[in-house]
Amino acid sequence: MFNPKSNNLLDDQLAFSGLEMNWVAAAISAGTAIVGGIMGSRSASKQNAAARRAQKKQEKLAKKQAKATNKYNAEKFAITKQNYYNNRAFQYETAIKKWKYDQSIQDFEYLNVLRRYAKSEQNTEDQLVFNSIAAADAYSAEQAALNDIKAEDAFNKQGALVDRLEQEGRAAMLQGGVSRNKAIQSRVAAAGRNAAITDASLASSVEQSQRNMRAITLQKFGADMQARASMMIKPMKPMDIPMPELGPETIFMPPMEATPQYIPPAQQQSTIAPLISGFGSAASSLAGVDWSSAFGGGGGVGGGVSNPTTSAGNMFPIAPSGYTPLPGSTYNIA
């Protein structure tokens, strides 16, 4: 015999079983979403910490590199300046040595020129003295020749006079009267002619001697001029070589200080977003359960099952009165 009450209880249990399965699936999905959100938040937190550590490490390396660069630049700058001052001092010392050497060479050359000038001056004086002596000897020789001519002329005149007197005496002894006078006149005229010729020859010799004297004077003058022209011009002391001077110093600009390389901030992931997403997914899963269909209105024979309700603050549905939950299910018993 059919028992309507038994059928209603079976339907209720089946209905509650379907509701339980839907709710369990929703609870698992919600729990998974919540756990996934928590794990995502923890993973994001770990990744954020790793990014911060990497950023700090890069900043430390950048500071270390900047410090090493500044140290190197400072040492390089100091060495560059030291090399400059060393080279500058060396070049100045070299210039001073060269200046002293060039000055000594110039003084030595000037001294040699003075010596050559003194020798040239002495040679010129000697040549002038030689010219004077040679001219004096020439004057003396010419004067001696003129004196010889004059002496010879005087001797000839004296001989001619003696010869005329002898001839006049012989003429006077050999003849007398007019013939004697003519003979004497003839011999006197011949003696006069000879004397005139001798005087003319003497005068010519004297004039030639005077010309020779003038020639000797001109020759001496020409020789003196040539000697003076061959003489070196007196040298002038050259100006001192300018002493080298130090030029202006180089202005050094210190190297620009290197700053640590810019390290962009570590990318931070949100640790709240995974939780919000997880709880949101959980809420969506629970909200998808159709509680009204499971505990719908209207009852069967022997009384229907009232609509399931949930207590305030309680997510679990309330089982109807007289219902025995299946093993493992969780219901609040009314």
Sine and cosine of phi, psi and omega as CSV:
sin_phi,cos_phi,sin_psi,cos_psi,sin_omega,cos_omega
0.00,0.00,0.70,-0.72,-0.09,-1.00
-0.95,0.31,0.69,-0.72,-0.02,-1.00
-0.92,-0.40,0.97,-0.23,-0.03,-1.00
-0.87,0.49,-0.55,0.84,-0.03,-1.00
-0.92,0.40,-0.63,0.78,0.01,-1.00
-0.90,0.44,-0.64,0.77,0.02,-1.00
-0.90,0.43,-0.63,0.77,0.02,-1.00
-0.90,0.44,-0.66,0.75,0.02,-1.00
-0.90,0.43,-0.63,0.77,0.01,-1.00
-0.91,0.42,-0.68,0.74,0.02,-1.00
-0.89,0.45,-0.63,0.78,0.02,-1.00
-0.90,0.44,-0.68,0.74,0.01,-1.00
-0.90,0.43,-0.66,0.75,0.02,-1.00
-0.90,0.44,-0.66,0.76,0.01,-1.00
-0.89,0.46,-0.69,0.72,0.02,-1.00
-0.93,0.37,-0.52,0.85,0.04,-1.00
-0.90,0.43,-0.69,0.72,0.04,-1.00
-0.89,0.45,-0.66,0.75,0.04,-1.00
-0.89,0.46,-0.66,0.75,-0.01,-1.00
-0.89,0.46,-0.67,0.74,-0.01,-1.00
-0.90,0.43,-0.68,0.73,0.03,-1.00
-0.89,0.46,-0.67,0.75,-0.02,-1.00
-0.93,0.38,-0.63,0.77,0.03,-1.00
-0.88,0.48,-0.70,0.72,0.01,-1.00
-0.89,0.46,-0.67,0.75,0.01,-1.00
-0.91,0.42,-0.64,0.77,-0.01,-1.00
-0.91,0.42,-0.68,0.74,0.03,-1.00
-0.88,0.47,-0.71,0.71,0.01,-1.00
-0.89,0.46,-0.66,0.75,0.01,-1.00
-0.91,0.40,-0.68,0.73,0.01,-1.00
-0.89,0.46,-0.67,0.74,0.02,-1.00
-0.88,0.48,-0.68,0.73,0.00,-1.00
-0.89,0.46,-0.66,0.75,-0.01,-1.00
-0.92,0.39,-0.71,0.71,0.02,-1.00
-0.88,0.48,-0.67,0.74,0.04,-1.00
-0.87,0.49,-0.64,0.77,0.03,-1.00
-0.90,0.43,-0.67,0.74,0.01,-1.00
-0.90,0.43,-0.69,0.72,0.01,-1.00
-0.90,0.43,-0.66,0.76,0.05,-1.00
-0.88,0.47,-0.63,0.78,0.02,-1.00
-0.91,0.41,-0.69,0.73,0.03,-1.00
-0.90,0.44,-0.67,0.74,0.02,-1.00
-0.88,0.47,-0.68,0.73,0.04,-1.00
-0.89,0.46,-0.64,0.77,0.01,-1.00
-0.89,0.45,-0.67,0.74,0.02,-1.00
-0.90,0.43,-0.70,0.72,0.01,-1.00
-0.90,0.44,-0.62,0.79,0.05,-1.00
-0.89,0.45,-0.67,0.74,0.01,-1.00
-0.90,0.43,-0.67,0.74,0.02,-1.00
-0.90,0.45,-0.65,0.76,0.02,-1.00
-0.90,0.45,-0.64,0.77,0.03,-1.00
-0.92,0.40,-0.65,0.76,0.04,-1.00
-0.89,0.45,-0.67,0.74,0.03,-1.00
-0.89,0.45,-0.64,0.77,0.03,-1.00
-0.89,0.46,-0.72,0.69,0.01,-1.00
-0.89,0.46,-0.62,0.79,0.01,-1.00
-0.91,0.42,-0.69,0.72,0.03,-1.00
-0.90,0.43,-0.65,0.76,0.04,-1.00
-0.89,0.45,-0.64,0.77,0.04,-1.00
-0.90,0.44,-0.70,0.72,0.03,-1.00
-0.90,0.43,-0.63,0.78,0.02,-1.00
-0.90,0.44,-0.67,0.74,0.04,-1.00
-0.90,0.43,-0.65,0.76,0.02,-1.00
-0.90,0.44,-0.67,0.74,0.02,-1.00
-0.91,0.41,-0.67,0.74,0.03,-1.00
-0.89,0.46,-0.66,0.75,0.02,-1.00
-0.90,0.44,-0.68,0.73,0.02,-1.00
-0.91,0.42,-0.65,0.76,0.02,-1.00
-0.89,0.45,-0.70,0.72,0.01,-1.00
-0.90,0.45,-0.64,0.77,0.03,-1.00
-0.90,0.44,-0.71,0.71,0.02,-1.00
-0.89,0.45,-0.71,0.70,0.00,-1.00
-0.89,0.45,-0.62,0.78,0.02,-1.00
-0.91,0.41,-0.70,0.72,0.03,-1.00
-0.91,0.42,-0.67,0.74,0.02,-1.00
-0.89,0.46,-0.66,0.75,0.02,-1.00
-0.90,0.44,-0.69,0.73,0.02,-1.00
-0.90,0.44,-0.68,0.73,0.01,-1.00
-0.90,0.43,-0.66,0.75,0.02,-1.00
-0.87,0.49,-0.70,0.71,0.03,-1.00
-0.90,0.43,-0.68,0.73,0.00,-1.00
-0.89,0.45,-0.67,0.74,0.05,-1.00
-0.88,0.47,-0.64,0.77,0.02,-1.00
-0.89,0.46,-0.74,0.67,-0.02,-1.00
-0.93,0.37,-0.57,0.82,0.06,-1.00
-0.90,0.44,-0.73,0.68,0.02,-1.00
-0.90,0.43,-0.62,0.78,0.00,-1.00
-0.90,0.44,-0.70,0.71,0.02,-1.00
-0.91,0.42,-0.66,0.75,0.00,-1.00
-0.90,0.43,-0.69,0.72,0.00,-1.00
-0.90,0.43,-0.62,0.79,0.01,-1.00
-0.93,0.37,-0.69,0.73,0.05,-1.00
-0.88,0.47,-0.66,0.75,0.04,-1.00
-0.89,0.45,-0.66,0.75,0.02,-1.00
-0.90,0.44,-0.63,0.78,0.03,-1.00
-0.91,0.42,-0.69,0.72,0.03,-1.00
-0.88,0.47,-0.68,0.73,0.02,-1.00
-0.90,0.43,-0.65,0.76,0.03,-1.00
-0.88,0.47,-0.71,0.71,0.03,-1.00
-0.89,0.45,-0.66,0.76,0.00,-1.00
-0.91,0.42,-0.73,0.69,0.01,-1.00
-0.89,0.45,-0.61,0.79,0.02,-1.00
-0.91,0.41,-0.66,0.75,0.03,-1.00
-0.92,0.40,-0.63,0.78,0.06,-1.00
-0.89,0.45,-0.68,0.73,0.01,-1.00
-0.90,0.44,-0.68,0.73,0.04,-1.00
-0.90,0.43,-0.64,0.77,0.01,-1.00
-0.90,0.43,-0.69,0.72,0.02,-1.00
-0.90,0.43,-0.64,0.77,0.03,-1.00
-0.90,0.43,-0.64,0.77,0.05,-1.00
-0.89,0.45,-0.66,0.75,0.04,-1.00
-0.90,0.43,-0.63,0.78,0.05,-1.00
-0.90,0.43,-0.64,0.77,0.06,-1.00
-0.88,0.47,-0.63,0.77,0.03,-1.00
-0.91,0.41,-0.67,0.74,0.03,-1.00
-0.91,0.41,-0.61,0.79,0.04,-1.00
-0.91,0.43,-0.68,0.73,0.02,-1.00
-0.88,0.47,-0.64,0.77,0.04,-1.00
-0.92,0.39,-0.65,0.76,0.03,-1.00
-0.90,0.44,-0.66,0.75,0.04,-1.00
-0.88,0.47,-0.67,0.74,0.03,-1.00
-0.91,0.42,-0.66,0.75,0.02,-1.00
-0.89,0.45,-0.63,0.78,0.02,-1.00
-0.91,0.41,-0.69,0.72,0.04,-1.00
-0.88,0.48,-0.68,0.74,0.03,-1.00
-0.89,0.45,-0.64,0.77,0.00,-1.00
-0.91,0.41,-0.64,0.77,0.03,-1.00
-0.90,0.43,-0.67,0.75,0.04,-1.00
-0.89,0.45,-0.68,0.73,0.02,-1.00
-0.87,0.48,-0.68,0.74,0.02,-1.00
-0.89,0.46,-0.65,0.76,0.02,-1.00
-0.90,0.43,-0.69,0.72,0.02,-1.00
-0.90,0.43,-0.68,0.73,0.00,-1.00
-0.90,0.44,-0.66,0.75,0.03,-1.00
-0.91,0.42,-0.65,0.76,0.02,-1.00
-0.89,0.45,-0.67,0.74,0.05,-1.00
-0.89,0.45,-0.65,0.76,0.01,-1.00
-0.91,0.41,-0.67,0.74,0.07,-1.00
-0.86,0.52,-0.71,0.70,-0.03,-1.00
-0.89,0.45,-0.68,0.73,0.00,-1.00
-0.91,0.41,-0.66,0.76,0.01,-1.00
-0.92,0.38,-0.65,0.76,0.03,-1.00
-0.91,0.41,-0.62,0.78,0.04,-1.00
-0.90,0.43,-0.64,0.77,0.04,-1.00
-0.90,0.43,-0.64,0.77,0.03,-1.00
-0.92,0.40,-0.64,0.77,0.05,-1.00
-0.89,0.46,-0.63,0.77,0.05,-1.00
-0.88,0.47,-0.65,0.76,0.00,-1.00
-0.91,0.42,-0.69,0.73,0.02,-1.00
-0.90,0.44,-0.65,0.76,0.02,-1.00
-0.90,0.43,-0.67,0.74,0.02,-1.00
-0.90,0.43,-0.62,0.79,0.01,-1.00
-0.91,0.42,-0.68,0.73,0.03,-1.00
-0.90,0.44,-0.68,0.74,0.03,-1.00
-0.89,0.46,-0.65,0.76,0.01,-1.00
-0.91,0.41,-0.65,0.76,0.01,-1.00
-0.90,0.43,-0.66,0.75,0.02,-1.00
-0.90,0.43,-0.66,0.75,0.03,-1.00
-0.91,0.41,-0.61,0.79,0.01,-1.00
-0.92,0.39,-0.61,0.79,0.02,-1.00
-0.91,0.42,-0.69,0.73,0.02,-1.00
-0.90,0.44,-0.67,0.74,-0.02,-1.00
-0.91,0.42,-0.62,0.79,0.00,-1.00
-0.92,0.39,-0.67,0.74,0.01,-1.00
-0.89,0.45,-0.64,0.77,0.02,-1.00
-0.90,0.43,-0.68,0.73,-0.01,-1.00
-0.92,0.39,-0.64,0.77,0.04,-1.00
-0.90,0.44,-0.59,0.81,-0.01,-1.00
-0.94,0.35,-0.68,0.73,0.03,-1.00
-0.91,0.41,-0.61,0.79,0.02,-1.00
-0.91,0.42,-0.61,0.79,0.00,-1.00
-0.93,0.36,-0.52,0.85,-0.03,-1.00
-0.98,0.17,-0.56,0.83,-0.10,-1.00
-1.00,0.08,-0.47,0.88,-0.10,-1.00
-0.73,-0.69,0.21,-0.98,0.02,-1.00
-0.61,-0.79,0.20,-0.98,0.07,-1.00
0.95,0.32,-0.60,-0.80,-0.07,-1.00
-0.92,0.40,-0.64,0.77,-0.02,-1.00
-0.87,0.49,-0.62,0.78,0.01,-1.00
-0.92,0.39,-0.66,0.76,0.00,-1.00
-0.90,0.44,-0.66,0.75,0.01,-1.00
-0.90,0.43,-0.63,0.77,0.02,-1.00
-0.90,0.43,-0.63,0.78,0.00,-1.00
-0.92,0.39,-0.69,0.72,0.02,-1.00
-0.88,0.48,-0.64,0.76,-0.01,-1.00
-0.89,0.46,-0.68,0.73,-0.01,-1.00
-0.95,0.31,-0.56,0.83,0.06,-1.00
-0.91,0.42,-0.66,0.75,0.02,-1.00
-0.90,0.43,-0.65,0.76,0.02,-1.00
-0.90,0.43,-0.65,0.76,0.02,-1.00
-0.91,0.41,-0.60,0.80,0.01,-1.00
-0.91,0.41,-0.67,0.74,0.04,-1.00
-0.87,0.49,-0.70,0.72,0.02,-1.00
-0.88,0.47,-0.62,0.78,0.01,-1.00
-0.92,0.40,-0.64,0.77,0.01,-1.00
-0.91,0.42,-0.65,0.76,0.03,-1.00
-0.90,0.43,-0.66,0.75,0.00,-1.00
-0.91,0.42,-0.65,0.76,0.02,-1.00
-0.91,0.42,-0.66,0.75,0.02,-1.00
-0.90,0.45,-0.65,0.76,0.03,-1.00
-0.91,0.42,-0.63,0.78,0.02,-1.00
-0.91,0.41,-0.69,0.72,0.01,-1.00
-0.88,0.48,-0.66,0.75,0.03,-1.00
-0.90,0.44,-0.65,0.76,0.02,-1.00
-0.91,0.42,-0.62,0.78,0.01,-1.00
-0.91,0.41,-0.69,0.72,0.03,-1.00
-0.89,0.46,-0.65,0.76,0.03,-1.00
-0.91,0.41,-0.61,0.79,0.04,-1.00
-0.90,0.44,-0.64,0.76,0.04,-1.00
-0.90,0.43,-0.66,0.75,0.06,-1.00
-0.88,0.48,-0.64,0.77,0.03,-1.00
-0.90,0.43,-0.62,0.78,0.04,-1.00
-0.88,0.47,-0.70,0.71,0.03,-1.00
-0.89,0.45,-0.63,0.78,0.03,-1.00
-0.89,0.45,-0.65,0.76,0.05,-1.00
-0.89,0.46,-0.66,0.76,0.01,-1.00
-0.90,0.45,-0.70,0.71,0.03,-1.00
-0.90,0.44,-0.65,0.76,0.03,-1.00
-0.89,0.46,-0.67,0.75,0.04,-1.00
-0.89,0.45,-0.68,0.73,0.00,-1.00
-0.89,0.46,-0.69,0.73,0.03,-1.00
-0.90,0.43,-0.66,0.75,0.03,-1.00
-0.91,0.42,-0.62,0.79,0.04,-1.00
-0.91,0.41,-0.66,0.75,0.03,-1.00
-0.89,0.46,-0.69,0.73,0.01,-1.00
-0.90,0.44,-0.63,0.78,0.02,-1.00
-0.91,0.42,-0.67,0.74,0.01,-1.00
-0.94,0.35,-0.58,0.81,0.02,-1.00
-0.93,0.38,-0.52,0.85,0.02,-1.00
-0.98,0.21,-0.17,0.98,-0.02,-1.00
-0.96,0.28,0.64,-0.77,0.03,-1.00
-0.92,0.40,0.54,-0.84,0.12,-0.99
-0.96,0.29,0.65,-0.76,-0.03,-1.00
-0.89,0.45,0.84,-0.55,-0.06,-1.00
-0.96,0.29,0.48,-0.88,0.08,-1.00
-0.98,-0.21,0.62,-0.78,0.01,-1.00
-0.91,0.41,0.82,-0.57,-0.01,-1.00
-0.93,0.36,0.36,-0.93,0.04,-1.00
-0.94,0.35,0.53,-0.85,0.03,-1.00
-0.90,0.44,0.58,-0.82,0.05,-1.00
-0.93,0.36,0.76,-0.65,-0.02,-1.00
-0.86,0.51,0.68,-0.74,0.03,-1.00
-0.95,0.30,0.69,-0.73,0.00,-1.00
-0.90,0.44,0.49,-0.87,0.00,-1.00
-0.83,-0.55,0.44,-0.90,0.07,-1.00
-0.98,0.20,0.75,-0.66,0.04,-1.00
-0.97,0.23,0.08,-1.00,0.01,-1.00
-0.90,0.43,0.57,-0.82,0.00,-1.00
-0.95,0.30,0.48,-0.88,0.07,-1.00
-0.96,0.27,0.69,-0.73,0.05,-1.00
-1.00,-0.02,0.86,-0.52,-0.03,-1.00
-0.99,-0.15,0.67,-0.74,0.10,-0.99
-0.97,-0.26,0.86,-0.52,0.00,-1.00
-0.86,0.51,0.51,-0.86,0.01,-1.00
-0.92,0.40,0.56,-0.83,0.02,-1.00
-0.91,0.41,0.70,-0.71,-0.03,-1.00
-0.94,0.35,0.77,-0.64,0.01,-1.00
-0.98,0.21,0.69,-0.73,0.05,-1.00
-0.96,-0.28,0.45,-0.89,0.00,-1.00
-0.85,0.53,0.60,-0.80,0.03,-1.00
-0.87,0.50,0.64,-0.77,-0.01,-1.00
-0.93,0.37,0.81,-0.58,0.05,-1.00
-0.94,-0.33,0.90,-0.44,-0.01,-1.00
-0.89,0.45,0.51,-0.86,-0.01,-1.00
-0.86,0.50,0.53,-0.85,0.00,-1.00
-0.90,0.43,0.69,-0.72,0.05,-1.00
-0.93,0.36,0.85,-0.53,-0.04,-1.00
-0.96,-0.27,0.77,-0.63,0.07,-1.00
-1.00,-0.04,0.53,-0.85,-0.01,-1.00
-0.95,0.30,0.78,-0.63,0.06,-1.00
-1.00,0.00,-0.21,0.98,0.00,-1.00
-1.00,0.04,-0.55,0.84,-0.07,-1.00
-0.86,0.51,-0.69,0.72,0.03,-1.00
-0.88,0.47,-0.60,0.80,0.02,-1.00
-0.92,0.40,-0.70,0.71,0.01,-1.00
-0.88,0.47,-0.67,0.75,0.00,-1.00
-0.91,0.42,-0.65,0.76,0.00,-1.00
-0.91,0.42,-0.75,0.66,0.00,-1.00
-0.92,0.40,-0.54,0.84,0.05,-1.00
-0.91,0.41,-0.66,0.75,0.03,-1.00
-0.92,0.40,-0.63,0.78,0.03,-1.00
-0.89,0.46,-0.70,0.72,0.00,-1.00
-0.90,0.44,-0.62,0.78,0.02,-1.00
-0.91,0.42,-0.63,0.77,0.00,-1.00
-0.90,0.44,-0.70,0.71,-0.01,-1.00
-0.94,0.35,-0.56,0.83,-0.01,-1.00
-0.95,0.32,-0.31,0.95,-0.02,-1.00
-0.98,0.19,-0.15,0.99,0.00,-1.00
-0.97,0.22,0.76,-0.66,-0.03,-1.00
-1.00,-0.01,1.00,0.07,-0.03,-1.00
-0.93,0.37,-0.51,0.86,-0.07,-1.00
-0.94,0.34,-0.56,0.83,0.01,-1.00
-0.94,0.33,-0.52,0.85,-0.01,-1.00
-0.95,0.30,-0.61,0.79,-0.03,-1.00
-0.84,-0.54,0.84,0.54,-0.06,-1.00
-0.95,0.31,0.24,-0.97,-0.02,-1.00
-0.97,0.23,0.30,-0.95,0.00,-1.00
1.00,0.01,0.65,-0.76,-0.03,-1.00
-0.81,-0.58,0.28,-0.96,0.01,-1.00
-1.00,0.05,-0.30,-0.95,-0.01,-1.00
-0.92,0.39,0.67,-0.74,0.00,-1.00
0.99,0.13,0.25,0.97,0.03,-1.00
0.97,-0.25,0.72,-0.69,0.03,-1.00
-1.00,0.03,0.12,-0.99,0.01,-1.00
-1.00,-0.06,0.79,-0.61,0.01,-1.00
-0.93,0.38,0.39,-0.92,0.00,-1.00
-0.89,0.45,0.69,-0.72,0.01,-1.00
-0.93,0.37,0.59,-0.81,0.06,-1.00
-0.77,-0.64,0.27,-0.96,0.06,-1.00
-0.85,-0.53,0.60,-0.80,0.01,-1.00
-0.97,0.24,0.38,-0.93,0.01,-1.00
-0.88,0.47,0.76,-0.65,0.01,-1.00
0.97,0.24,0.15,0.99,-0.03,-1.00
-0.83,-0.56,0.82,-0.57,-0.05,-1.00
-0.99,0.14,-0.26,0.97,-0.09,-1.00
-1.00,0.03,0.67,-0.75,0.00,-1.00
-0.95,0.30,0.37,-0.93,0.00,-1.00
-1.00,-0.10,0.83,-0.56,0.00,-1.00
-0.95,0.32,0.56,-0.83,0.01,-1.00
-0.93,0.37,0.34,-0.94,-0.05,-1.00
-0.90,0.43,0.70,-0.72,0.02,-1.00
0.99,0.12,0.07,1.00,-0.01,-1.00
-1.00,-0.04,0.71,-0.71,0.04,-1.00
-0.98,-0.22,0.93,-0.36,-0.06,-1.00
-0.90,0.43,0.49,-0.87,0.09,-1.00
-0.94,0.34,0.44,-0.90,0.01,-1.00
-0.86,0.51,0.69,-0.72,0.03,-1.00
1.00,0.01,-0.20,0.98,0.00,-1.00
-1.00,0.04,0.37,-0.93,-0.05,-1.00
-0.83,-0.55,0.93,-0.38,0.06,-1.00
-0.69,-0.73,0.44,-0.90,0.15,-0.99
-1.00,0.00,0.81,-0.59,-0.02,-1.00
-1.00,0.09,0.81,-0.59,-0.05,-1.00
-0.97,0.26,0.00,0.00,0.00,0.00
